[in-house]
């Protein structure tokens, strides 16, 4: 095997200190769940700066937020920050809901927001950057 590993590639493996970071949604992808063939929706957040806009040694580090199509309610805070419109009228519900789609999720690429990153652990005990909360940039 031969490979070229760029500085950006190396940053992908760095674990950041827990905290708020200014991020850009750099990618959105979908992957079939191995358990039941449902769809996992994966947003990739790339750190640009600290919460107050200052440069950080973690610039370029990434974290992924994954939500399964069966549990999209866990994205509520993200949808609010991205200002997704509540347009769907649901019988028996007082409030409107979100009409979500792959296309809508892909349109978020390039969006900038504040993201709280913490250290997560996979079921194989591997650490990863876990985006857990979201706020609008001020």
N, C-alpha and C positions, 0 to 999 in steps of 0.2 A: 504494500500500500504506500502511496505517496499522498500527502495532503498539505495544503497551505492553511495555516491557522492565523487569522488576522487578530489584531488587538480587540476588535469588536467581538470576535468569536470567544476570546478569552474572558471578556467581561460578562458573557452570558452565564458563566459558572460561578461568578462571585456572589457571596451571600452578604447582604447589606445589613447595617444596623437597623433595628426597628425604628420607624418614624415616618413622618410625612415627607413626601417628595413630589416635586413638580414632574409630571410624566406626560408622555405622548402615547396614544394608542398606536402602536407601530404595526400591528397585524391583527387580523381576525381569521380564525380557521374553524373548521368543523371536523370532528372525528367520530367514527362510529364507536359506541360503547361496547366493550368486549362482553359484557354481561347479557345484554338484551337487544342489541342492535339499535338502541335509541341514539339520538345525536347529542354529542358533547359540543358545546359552544365555547370556544377558547379565545379570550381577548388577551393580547400581549401588551404590557405596559413597559415602556422604556424610560428610565430615569433621565431627566435632563438637568435638574438642579435641586436645591433644597426647597423647603416650603416657602422660604422668603426670597427665592429666586437667585440665591448665591450659588456659585459653582460648588460641585461636590465631587469627591473622589469616586463616587458611585455612578457618575454620569455614564450612561451606556449600559448599565446593569438592567436586567429585565425580570419581570414577574408575570405569571399567567394567572388569569381568573377563569376558571372553568365552571360552567353551569350546564347541567343536563336539561334537555328539553322537557323532562318530566318535573323539573323543580326550578322553573325560570323565575319564580317569586323571590328566590335568593338574590336576584339582580336588582331588586327594587331601588336601592340607593344609587346604583350605577345609572339606571334609567332616569331617575330624577335629575342627577347631575348632568347627564347628557341631554336633558330636556326633551325626552321622547314625549310626544303628545299622547294624552289619554283620550282616545277617541272611541273605543269599543264599548258600546252599551250592552250590558249583560243582564238578562232577565233576572229579577229578584235581587239585584245589587243596586244600592243607592249611588255609588260612585262608578265612574267609567274605568275601564281597564285599558291595558296596552295591547295593541295589535303588533306583534313582533314578527320579524322575518330575517332570514339570512341577509337579504339585501340591506335592510335597515342596520343590522349589526356591522356589515362591511362599510357602510357609509361613515361609521365612527372613526375609521382609520384617519389619523392626522389630528384628532381631537386632543386638546391639552386640558389636564385637570390635576388636582391634588390627589395623591393616592397614599394611603397608609400601608406601608409594607411591614410585615412581621415575618419571622422565620417559621415556616411550616415543615412538617415531616411527612414523607410518603409512607405508604404501608410497608415499604422496604427499608424504612428508617433513614432515607436520604433527605437532607435538608434542601429547602428551596425558598425563594422569595415569594411570599404569599400576599397579594393585594387584598386587604380586608375591608377597607373603608374608602369613601370617595367624597371629595368636596369640589365645588367650582373654584376656578382660579379667580382671585380678586383683582 
